[in-house]
Amino acid sequence: MDKGLKSWAEIVRLVYPDLTILRDKTQWLAGNFDTPSVFIETDLVSDKTHTPCADRIVEDVGLVFHFDKERVTEEDEGEPIPFDLEPLFTFLRQKRFCYASKRFGVALVMEPPRNRPEKDRIEVTFRYSYLLAVPKVPVPKINEFRIGYEGKELTP
């Protein structure tokens, strides 16, 4: 089920190759990371059967981009440098909010994002879906048929 999370990490890595990616929530909550960085977390919304061989997974993803701290002068010490999200949104618009991950074998179909800016970070949330292949269960073949009528077995 973590194919969605890994695909989002792949998107962030493509757009921001030098950005640190955090996936461990305890490390993120403890603040044990360097800035600039992004924390990625997914949450399952629904898992429905789409076809006999695939399930449609709907998830929410939260991308929390932490700004770097400006250290040019003593007065600017600790002031956050706003993070430019335009490359991410441009990349997703170019892909028409659909991203096919060759590495993880899923195609993410996204809804438009919601942004929530904070002082030292910006949170971007998406709802997206993808199809997950389900292994086909082998069904034993029936090679012999027996018919019964009035308590007697008839042979074909």
Residue pairs with C-beta under 8 A, 6 or more apart in sequence:
1 44
1 57
1 132
2 42
3 101
3 104
3 105
3 106
3 130
3 132
4 42
4 57
4 59
4 61
4 106
4 108
4 128
4 130
5 23
5 40
5 41
5 42
5 61
6 101
6 103
6 104
7 99
7 101
7 104
7 106
7 108
7 130
8 40
8 42
8 61
8 63
8 108
9 21
9 23
9 40
10 101
10 103
10 104
11 88
11 91
11 92
11 99
12 19
12 21
12 38
12 40
12 63
12 88
13 19
13 21
14 91
15 87
15 88
15 91
16 38
16 87
16 88
19 36
19 37
19 38
20 33
20 34
20 36
20 37
20 38
21 37
21 38
21 40
22 28
22 33
22 37
22 38
22 39
22 40
23 39
23 40
23 41
25 39
25 41
27 33
28 39
28 64
33 39
33 66
35 66
35 67
35 68
35 69
36 65
36 66
36 67
36 68
36 81
36 83
37 65
37 66
38 63
38 64
38 65
38 66
39 62
39 63
39 64
39 66
40 61
40 62
40 63
40 64
41 61
41 62
41 64
42 59
42 60
42 61
42 62
43 59
43 60
43 61
43 62
44 57
44 58
44 59
45 58
45 59
45 60
45 127
46 56
46 57
46 58
47 55
47 56
47 57
47 58
48 55
48 56
48 58
49 55
49 56
50 56
50 131
52 134
52 136
53 133
53 134
53 136
54 131
54 132
54 133
54 134
55 131
55 132
55 134
56 129
56 130
56 131
56 132
57 129
57 130
57 131
57 132
58 127
58 128
58 129
59 127
59 128
59 129
60 125
60 126
60 127
60 128
61 125
61 126
61 128
62 123
62 124
62 125
63 123
63 124
63 125
63 126
64 121
64 122
64 123
64 124
65 83
65 85
65 121
65 122
65 123
65 124
66 83
66 120
66 121
67 80
67 81
67 82
67 83
67 120
67 121
67 122
68 80
68 81
68 83
69 77
69 78
69 79
69 80
69 81
70 76
70 77
70 78
70 79
70 80
70 81
71 77
80 119
80 120
82 122
83 121
83 122
85 115
85 122
85 124
88 124
89 113
92 99
92 110
92 113
97 109
97 110
97 111
97 112
98 107
98 108
98 109
98 110
99 107
99 108
99 110
100 106
100 107
100 108
101 107
101 108
105 133
106 130
106 131
106 132
107 130
107 131
108 128
108 129
108 130
109 128
109 129
109 130
110 126
110 127
110 128
111 126
111 127
111 128
113 124
113 125
113 126
114 124
114 125
114 126
115 122
115 123
115 124
116 122
116 123
116 124
116 125
117 123
145 156
146 153
146 155
147 153
147 154
147 155
147 156
148 154
